[in-house]
Amino acid sequence: MGHVVVGMDPHKRSATIEIIDDRKKVLFASRFGTDREGYKAMLAAARKFSARTWAVEGCNGIGRHIAQRLIADG
């Protein structure tokens, strides 16, 4: 599998992600809680794709808390 983009639409208590390939085909889509369990499940879903880039909507606003967690987790 080639490079994918993990697009995220964060909210206060949830985050919706879509994982798309270089042809803009949606490979995965789901909504996760922003609690510890939801965050771990979201990471597990994204880690199925080794070459990935995260695109977090509102990373200087509502998405900041998730963007910082992603950076801290490498």
GIMOQUI-V272150 format. One record per pair of residues at least 24 apart in sequence whose ideal C-beta (glycine too) atoms are under 10 Angstrom apart, sorted by the first residue. I is the first residue (numbers start at 1). J is the second residue. If there is no record, write none. Layout:
{{I | J} {I | J}}
This chain:
{{1 | 27} {1 | 48} {1 | 49} {1 | 50} {1 | 51} {1 | 52} {2 | 49} {2 | 50} {2 | 51} {3 | 49} {3 | 50} {3 | 51} {3 | 52} {3 | 53} {4 | 28} {4 | 46} {4 | 48} {4 | 49} {4 | 50} {4 | 51} {4 | 52} {4 | 53} {5 | 49} {5 | 52} {5 | 53} {5 | 54} {5 | 55} {6 | 42} {6 | 43} {6 | 45} {6 | 46} {6 | 47} {6 | 49} {6 | 52} {6 | 53} {6 | 54} {6 | 55} {6 | 56} {6 | 70} {7 | 53} {7 | 54} {7 | 55} {7 | 56} {7 | 57} {8 | 32} {8 | 42} {8 | 46} {8 | 54} {8 | 55} {8 | 56} {8 | 57} {8 | 58} {8 | 59} {8 | 63} {8 | 66} {8 | 67} {8 | 70} {9 | 55} {9 | 56} {9 | 57} {9 | 58} {9 | 62} {9 | 63} {10 | 34} {10 | 56} {10 | 57} {10 | 58} {10 | 59} {10 | 61} {10 | 62} {10 | 63} {10 | 64} {10 | 65} {10 | 66} {10 | 67} {11 | 57} {11 | 58} {11 | 62} {11 | 63} {11 | 66} {12 | 62} {12 | 65} {13 | 38} {14 | 38} {14 | 42} {15 | 39} {15 | 42} {15 | 56} {15 | 57} {15 | 62} {15 | 63} {15 | 65} {15 | 66} {16 | 42} {16 | 57} {17 | 42} {17 | 45} {17 | 46} {17 | 54} {17 | 55} {17 | 56} {18 | 55} {19 | 45} {19 | 46} {19 | 48} {19 | 49} {19 | 52} {20 | 55} {21 | 49} {32 | 66} {34 | 65} {34 | 66} {34 | 69} {39 | 66} {39 | 69} {39 | 70} {39 | 73} {42 | 66} {42 | 69} {42 | 70} {43 | 69} {43 | 70} {43 | 73} {46 | 70}}
